[in-house]
Amino acid sequence: MTPRRSAHDVLTIALRKPGDVITLRRCTQSMCRAAGLTGSPLVRLTTVVSEAGEHLLGAPGLSAHLCLEETDTVMVTVRIHWRGDHRPPSPLLSAAGRLLDDSRLTGPHDDGRHELVLAQRTAAPAASLGDLAADVRANLADGGTAADLIEVLRTQNGQLLAALEESQRQQEELQRLNAELEETNAGVMALYSELAGELQATNTGVVALYAELEDKSRRLELANGHGRPVRRLPAHPRPRRRPSRQRPRLPSSRHPQQRLARPHDVTINSNTRSNAGVDATPFPDELLQTQAAFNATYAALAASHRRDTIALRRRLLRLSVRLWWHPYWNTAHSVPAARTQLRQLARTGEAARAA
């Protein structure tokens, strides 16, 4: 059962020209504000009403009837009437159904008129609905529309100024971000150049290291062979008889602790003999500290949970270059042995500090 409606007329506007649609919009806004309808519901109702008036403009007998209706709730209602074959577009009717609390299209009736009802729910006023409708009529008749227009223009100007200020702030923020981005790009390019130089120096040091190691290996082989290169034994040597002198006995399977010599055993034994008897070398404190820092940086870089790997890699490269090209190695008697002893001393110092 449909509840009985109690309607209180406010104003009827004939829509014959575009200016009448603007007047309809202003009067709808004034009625909504007087009924306590503000914010988004007011905007939705006035927007749908003005759109419907523009689409139906030119229809015979087009008019808009503004009223306040009361059933179980209070509704701010605009009823648009016309005759003929004009019909609001389907997108407008769908939007009205989504945006408004009540939207209905009826007709044609017995008199040939169509009716489009657009309504929005509002809170019940403190005074009676009839008195509120009378106040709204008096306000519209006394020029409240002009005052409402001034208020709307003032509100729009305030919103425009706020939008301009927000745009200015966003532009300044964008300029600041662009400046920071340019500075960051310059820093990245400088870092790339520095890393490229350090990588070139490291590559040069590695090449020199390989050359020195190769030269030391050749000298050790010559020293171990008494002026002749060491003859490398095959993987599975076959015994043969020498009539001139007695050959050393080969290890048999009955002695598993004995094993055949491998090519790398010769190098290890020669290094052991060349390093044997070397006294503890007094290294400079600065060199020991550099080696300890290198060990600590390498350990930190090996940790899987670290994220600052870029800084650690750069530090590791710098420390490796300092260690390799330190002036002390120009005066060392046995550079490979001294380097090994330096690493051992650095590890011993770290273990003593940890204990």
RAVENDA-V207929 format. One record per residue. N is the residue number from 1. PSI is psi in radians with two decimals (999 if undefined). OMEGA is omega in degrees with one decimal (NA if undefined). NEAR is the number of other ideal C-beta (glycine too) atoms within 12 Angstrom. Layout:
n	psi	omega	near
N	PSI	OMEGA	NEAR
N	PSI	OMEGA	NEAR
This chain:
n	psi	omega	near
1	2.22	-178.6	5
2	2.25	-179.9	6
3	2.62	-178.9	11
4	2.32	-178.8	10
5	2.43	174.0	21
6	1.89	-174.6	20
7	2.43	176.9	23
8	1.94	-176.3	31
9	2.51	177.7	22
10	-0.93	-175.0	36
11	2.59	173.9	33
12	2.23	-176.0	22
13	2.24	173.8	32
14	2.28	-176.1	23
15	1.77	-179.0	36
16	-0.40	-176.5	21
17	2.89	-177.6	16
18	-0.57	178.7	15
19	-0.52	177.9	16
20	-0.55	177.3	25
21	-0.68	177.1	31
22	-0.71	177.4	24
23	-0.68	177.0	29
24	-0.70	-179.9	43
25	-0.78	-179.3	35
26	-0.77	179.5	33
27	-0.65	177.1	40
28	-0.71	177.5	48
29	-0.75	-179.9	38
30	-0.73	179.1	36
31	-0.69	179.5	46
32	-0.77	-179.3	40
33	-0.70	179.5	33
34	-0.57	179.8	35
35	0.02	179.1	41
36	0.28	178.9	24
37	1.95	-177.1	36
38	3.11	174.3	20
39	-2.51	-175.6	14
40	-0.69	177.1	14
41	-0.69	177.5	27
42	-0.79	-178.8	30
43	-0.73	-179.3	23
44	-0.79	-178.0	30
45	-0.85	-178.4	41
46	-0.62	179.5	38
47	-0.79	-179.8	28
48	-0.69	179.5	38
49	-0.81	-180.0	46
50	-0.65	177.8	33
51	-0.73	178.1	30
52	-0.71	177.8	43
53	-0.70	179.2	40
54	-0.70	-179.3	27
55	-0.58	-177.7	27
56	0.00	-178.4	37
57	2.27	-176.3	27
58	-0.17	177.7	20
59	2.54	-179.8	29
60	2.36	176.3	19
61	0.50	-178.2	23
62	2.23	178.4	34
63	2.78	-180.0	29
64	2.30	-176.8	41
65	1.99	-179.2	33
66	2.31	-178.4	41
67	2.88	174.5	33
68	2.11	-177.2	43
69	2.54	-177.3	35
70	2.09	171.6	27
71	-1.94	170.0	21
72	-0.33	175.7	14
73	3.03	178.2	24
74	2.26	-177.9	34
75	2.29	169.9	38
76	1.98	-167.5	47
77	2.46	171.9	44
78	2.10	179.7	47
79	2.10	-178.7	39
80	2.20	-178.4	48
81	2.57	174.6	33
82	2.90	177.0	35
83	2.90	178.0	22
84	-2.89	-175.1	17
85	0.07	179.4	13
86	2.54	-179.6	26
87	2.38	177.7	21
88	2.56	179.7	33
89	2.68	-178.4	17
90	-0.73	177.6	12
91	-0.62	178.6	14
92	-0.74	178.4	28
93	-0.67	178.3	24
94	-0.75	179.0	15
95	-0.68	178.3	20
96	-0.68	177.6	33
97	-0.57	179.2	22
98	-0.63	-170.9	13
99	-0.50	-172.7	26
100	2.79	178.0	35
101	-0.47	-179.5	26
102	2.26	178.7	26
103	2.10	-177.4	31
104	2.48	173.8	22
105	2.08	-178.9	27
106	2.80	177.0	16
107	3.03	0.3	25
108	2.54	178.0	18
109	-3.00	-178.1	12
110	-0.59	179.4	7
111	0.07	178.3	12
112	0.16	-178.0	16
113	2.57	170.8	23
114	2.68	-179.2	29
115	2.27	174.2	29
116	2.05	-178.0	40
117	2.20	177.5	36
118	2.09	-173.9	43
119	2.64	177.7	41
120	2.38	-177.0	38
121	2.50	177.6	25
122	2.95	179.7	30
123	2.64	179.4	18
124	2.29	-179.4	19
125	2.86	178.8	24
126	-0.71	178.0	12
127	3.07	177.8	18
128	2.71	-177.1	16
129	-0.57	177.5	33
130	-0.75	177.9	20
131	-0.67	178.6	17
132	-0.72	177.5	31
133	-0.67	177.8	31
134	-0.71	178.0	20
135	-0.71	179.7	26
136	-0.71	177.5	37
137	-0.77	-179.8	26
138	-0.68	179.4	17
139	-0.75	178.7	26
140	-0.62	179.8	30
141	-0.51	-178.2	16
142	0.18	179.3	14
143	0.35	177.5	14
144	-0.41	179.0	25
145	-0.72	178.7	28
146	-0.74	177.9	18
147	-0.66	177.5	18
148	-0.64	177.7	30
149	-0.71	178.0	20
150	-0.70	179.3	15
151	-0.67	177.9	18
152	-0.76	178.4	24
153	-0.68	179.1	15
154	-0.72	178.7	14
155	-0.75	179.5	19
156	-0.66	177.4	14
157	-0.71	176.7	14
158	-0.72	177.3	14
159	-0.67	178.7	14
160	-0.74	178.3	14
161	-0.70	178.1	14
162	-0.68	178.4	14
163	-0.68	178.4	14
164	-0.72	178.0	14
165	-0.72	178.0	14
166	-0.68	177.4	14
167	-0.68	178.1	14
168	-0.73	178.3	14
169	-0.71	178.2	14
170	-0.65	178.1	14
171	-0.73	177.6	14
172	-0.71	177.7	14
173	-0.67	178.0	14
174	-0.71	177.2	14
175	-0.72	178.5	14
176	-0.74	179.2	14
177	-0.66	177.5	14
178	-0.69	177.6	14
179	-0.75	177.9	14
180	-0.65	179.2	14
181	-0.72	177.6	14
182	-0.72	177.9	14
183	-0.69	178.0	14
184	-0.72	178.3	14
185	-0.71	178.0	14
186	-0.73	177.8	14
187	-0.67	178.6	14
188	-0.73	178.5	15
189	-0.71	177.8	14
190	-0.72	177.7	14
191	-0.70	178.1	18
192	-0.73	178.6	16
193	-0.73	179.5	14
194	-0.75	179.2	18
195	-0.65	177.7	20
196	-0.73	177.3	16
197	-0.74	178.6	18
198	-0.65	177.6	24
199	-0.68	177.6	20
200	-0.75	178.3	16
201	-0.68	178.8	21
202	-0.74	177.7	26
203	-0.71	177.6	18
204	-0.75	178.4	18
205	-0.65	178.7	25
206	-0.74	177.8	18
207	-0.76	177.8	15
208	-0.65	178.5	19
209	-0.80	178.1	23
210	-0.71	179.0	15
211	-0.75	-179.6	14
212	-0.71	178.4	19
213	-0.71	178.4	19
214	-0.71	179.1	14
215	-0.73	179.3	16
216	-0.69	178.6	24
217	-0.72	179.1	25
218	-0.72	179.2	18
219	-0.70	178.7	23
220	-0.68	177.4	27
221	-0.71	178.2	25
222	-0.72	-180.0	17
223	-0.65	179.7	21
224	-0.51	-179.4	25
225	0.21	179.5	16
226	0.91	176.7	9
227	-0.12	178.5	10
228	2.52	177.0	10
229	2.55	-178.8	17
230	2.27	177.7	24
231	2.09	-177.4	13
232	2.32	-179.2	18
233	2.59	175.9	18
234	2.92	-178.2	13
235	-0.65	179.0	10
236	1.51	-175.4	9
237	2.43	177.1	17
238	2.24	-179.8	11
239	2.48	175.5	15
240	2.72	-175.1	9
241	2.47	173.3	9
242	2.00	-177.4	9
243	-0.45	-172.6	7
244	-0.70	-176.7	6
245	2.80	-176.6	7
246	2.28	-178.7	8
247	2.46	177.9	13
248	2.56	-177.9	12
249	2.31	178.8	10
250	2.61	178.3	18
251	2.45	-179.3	15
252	3.00	-179.7	12
253	-0.26	178.5	10
254	-0.22	178.4	9
255	1.47	-176.0	11
256	-0.34	-179.0	8
257	-0.31	177.5	8
258	2.51	178.5	13
259	2.78	178.7	14
260	2.68	179.5	21
261	2.43	175.4	21
262	2.82	-179.2	16
263	-0.67	-177.6	18
264	-0.31	177.1	14
265	-0.60	180.0	17
266	-0.75	-179.7	24
267	-0.71	179.5	25
268	-0.77	179.9	17
269	-0.70	-179.4	20
270	-0.68	177.7	26
271	-0.67	178.9	25
272	-0.72	179.8	18
273	-0.64	-178.4	17
274	-0.49	-180.0	26
275	-0.15	-179.0	24
276	2.42	177.2	12
277	0.12	179.9	11
278	2.21	-179.5	21
279	2.84	177.6	12
280	2.12	-175.9	13
281	2.26	177.6	24
282	1.75	179.2	15
283	2.63	174.5	28
284	2.59	179.3	21
285	-0.66	-178.3	14
286	-0.62	178.7	17
287	-0.72	176.7	31
288	-0.73	178.5	27
289	-0.67	178.2	22
290	-0.73	179.2	29
291	-0.70	177.9	35
292	-0.71	177.2	30
293	-0.64	176.9	25
294	-0.79	179.1	32
295	-0.74	-179.5	30
296	-0.71	178.9	24
297	-0.70	178.3	28
298	-0.70	178.4	25
299	-0.68	178.4	18
300	-0.64	178.7	22
301	-0.53	-180.0	25
302	-0.30	178.9	15
303	2.28	-174.8	14
304	-0.37	-175.0	8
305	-0.07	-179.3	9
306	2.51	179.1	16
307	-0.41	-178.2	11
308	1.01	-176.7	14
309	-0.48	-178.2	17
310	-0.85	179.5	17
311	-0.67	179.6	17
312	-0.70	178.8	23
313	-0.73	177.9	23
314	-0.74	179.1	24
315	-0.69	180.0	23
316	-0.70	178.1	27
317	-0.77	-179.6	30
318	-0.76	-179.4	26
319	-0.66	178.8	32
320	-0.67	177.4	30
321	-0.73	178.3	26
322	-0.74	179.5	27
323	-0.74	-173.6	36
324	-0.68	-175.3	30
325	0.45	179.1	20
326	2.45	-177.7	27
327	-0.32	-177.2	13
328	-0.57	-175.0	26
329	-0.28	176.4	26
330	-0.35	-178.2	10
331	-0.08	-178.3	15
332	2.48	-180.0	22
333	-0.77	179.3	17
334	1.74	-174.1	24
335	-0.82	179.5	28
336	-0.77	179.0	27
337	-0.68	179.9	26
338	-0.68	178.2	30
339	-0.74	178.0	29
340	-0.76	178.9	22
341	-0.63	178.2	27
342	-0.76	179.3	35
343	-0.69	178.9	24
344	-0.74	179.0	23
345	-0.67	179.5	26
346	-0.72	178.3	30
347	-0.67	178.7	22
348	-0.73	177.4	19
349	-0.66	177.6	22
350	-0.73	179.4	22
351	-0.68	179.6	13
352	-0.69	178.3	11
353	-0.64	178.7	12
354	-0.63	178.9	12
355	999	NA	7
